[in-house]
Amino acid sequence: MKAYIKIAYRQVIDAASANDFEKNISRASYHEFTLKSQAYNPENKFRTFQQLVENDGRANSLHYKAGFAIGQFLKGLDNKMPFLQDSLGRPISFCTHKFEIISSDLNDQSQHKVAITYMTDTLTLYGNMGDYLLLANGDRYDKQDSADTFILKMQQGLSIFSYLEIANEFEPVNFQNTLNEKKNHL
């Protein structure tokens, strides 16, 4: 099983989040949410994000609009995912992200819950050992030189969102199966 993959890691941030990065994300996105939501709630009839979306589907754009407010904090990460590390404690790099408002209340900041999904560029998956993936950055499989690899444990919030199996040109051919397949097609 050799493949090119891309992984995503989802970080959920809410009132219980304790570190400065998460607190800054929560504060900035909540402030932006309250400002931008006014366009979808001119008469102040609605309190929650869900109510805004149910009343006006265009309120779904608040994910995107509130996401602008967190750009400076993400830039400070230097494209390294917080809280996701390989087996040696090195952070995993991301190339893009997606911001999402899970829930929020215009009158109660403690109800503000968001998620950031960090996505990697292409990684080469060489195989797995139980819950551990043997990976290299980039599309390394067709290269003849050795690759710098790392091991990543599958865990809560981590997902493979893109998978392309690589044909192994060096695998031995089972001639008996090949002959049987040809006979079946005749």
C-alpha positions in Angstrom: 0.0 0.0 0.0 1.9 3.0 -1.3 -0.1 6.1 -1.8 -0.2 9.9 -2.1 -2.4 11.3 0.6 -3.4 14.6 2.1 -4.4 14.8 5.8 -6.6 17.2 7.7 -6.5 17.9 11.4 -9.5 19.6 13.0 -9.0 21.8 16.1 -12.1 22.7 18.0 -12.0 25.9 20.0 -14.6 26.9 22.6 -14.9 28.7 26.0 -12.9 25.8 27.7 -9.9 26.4 25.5 -7.0 27.4 27.7 -4.0 28.6 25.7 -3.4 32.1 24.3 -3.6 31.0 20.6 -7.1 29.5 21.1 -8.3 32.4 23.3 -7.2 34.9 20.6 -9.0 32.9 17.9 -12.1 32.8 19.9 -12.1 36.5 20.8 -11.3 37.7 17.3 -13.7 35.4 15.5 -16.5 36.2 18.0 -16.0 39.9 17.5 -16.1 39.6 13.7 -19.1 37.3 13.9 -21.1 39.8 15.9 -20.2 42.6 13.5 -20.9 40.7 10.3 -24.0 39.0 11.5 -25.8 42.4 11.7 -26.4 42.2 7.9 -28.5 39.1 8.4 -30.2 40.3 11.5 -31.2 43.9 11.0 -34.1 43.8 13.5 -32.2 41.8 16.1 -34.7 38.9 16.0 -32.2 36.2 16.2 -29.6 35.2 18.8 -27.8 32.2 17.5 -25.7 31.4 14.5 -28.1 28.5 13.7 -31.1 30.8 13.8 -29.4 33.3 11.4 -28.6 30.5 8.9 -32.2 29.1 9.1 -33.6 32.6 8.5 -31.2 33.6 5.7 -29.0 31.0 4.0 -26.5 33.7 3.0 -25.5 33.8 6.7 -23.4 30.7 5.9 -20.9 33.2 4.6 -20.2 34.1 8.2 -17.8 31.1 8.3 -15.7 32.8 5.7 -16.2 36.4 6.9 -15.3 35.6 10.6 -12.3 33.6 9.3 -10.7 36.8 8.1 -10.3 37.9 11.7 -8.0 35.0 12.6 -5.5 35.4 9.7 -2.9 37.2 11.8 -2.9 34.4 14.4 -2.6 31.7 11.8 0.3 33.5 10.1 2.1 33.3 13.5 1.9 29.5 13.3 4.4 29.5 10.4 2.3 26.8 8.7 2.8 24.4 11.6 -0.3 22.7 13.0 -0.7 23.3 16.7 -1.1 20.2 18.8 -0.3 17.8 16.0 3.2 16.3 16.1 5.1 13.4 14.6 6.5 10.7 16.9 9.6 12.8 17.5 7.6 15.8 18.7 8.0 17.8 15.5 5.0 19.8 14.2 3.3 18.7 11.0 3.1 21.4 8.3 -0.1 22.6 6.7 -0.6 24.4 3.4 -4.2 25.6 3.8 -7.0 25.8 6.4 -10.7 26.1 6.7 -12.5 28.0 9.4 -15.9 27.0 10.6 -18.4 28.4 13.2 -19.9 25.4 14.9 -22.2 27.5 17.1 -22.5 30.9 18.6 -24.8 33.3 20.5 -24.8 37.0 19.9 -25.6 37.6 23.6 -23.2 35.1 25.1 -19.6 34.8 24.1 -19.2 31.6 26.2 -21.4 29.8 23.6 -19.0 30.6 20.7 -17.5 27.4 19.4 -15.4 27.3 16.2 -13.1 24.9 14.4 -10.1 25.2 12.2 -9.3 22.4 9.9 -5.6 22.4 8.8 -4.8 20.5 5.6 -1.4 19.3 4.4 0.0 19.3 0.9 0.7 15.9 -0.7 2.4 13.3 1.5 3.8 9.9 0.4 2.3 7.1 2.5 4.7 4.2 2.6 2.6 2.0 4.9 1.2 1.7 8.3 2.0 -0.1 11.5 -1.2 -0.3 13.5 -2.3 3.2 14.2 1.0 4.7 12.9 1.6 6.0 9.4 5.0 6.0 7.8 5.1 9.2 5.7 7.3 11.6 3.7 6.6 15.1 2.6 5.8 15.5 -1.1 5.3 12.9 -3.9 8.4 10.9 -3.1 7.5 7.4 -4.2 8.8 7.6 -7.8 12.2 9.0 -6.7 15.1 6.7 -6.5 16.9 8.5 -3.7 16.0 7.9 0.0 13.3 10.0 1.6 13.2 11.7 5.0 10.3 10.0 6.6 8.4 10.5 9.8 5.8 8.6 11.8 2.4 10.0 12.6 -0.2 8.4 14.9 -3.8 8.4 13.8 -5.8 10.2 16.5 -9.0 12.1 17.3 -9.5 15.0 14.8 -7.1 13.6 12.2 -8.3 12.3 8.9 -7.0 11.3 5.4 -9.1 13.4 3.0 -7.3 12.6 -0.2 -5.9 9.2 -1.3 -4.3 8.1 -4.5 -2.8 4.6 -4.6 0.5 4.3 -6.4 1.1 1.3 -8.7 4.2 -0.5 -7.5 6.2 -1.3 -10.7 8.6 -3.4 -8.6 6.0 -5.9 -7.3 6.5 -9.4 -8.5 3.9 -10.5 -11.1 1.8 -13.6 -10.3 1.9 -15.2 -13.8 -0.7 -17.8 -12.9 -3.3 -15.2 -12.0 -2.4 -13.2 -15.2 -2.9 -16.4 -17.4 -6.2 -17.1 -15.7 -7.5 -13.6 -16.2 -6.6 -13.8 -20.0 -8.5 -17.2 -20.3 -11.5 -15.7 -18.6 -11.6 -12.8 -21.2 -11.4 -15.2 -24.2 
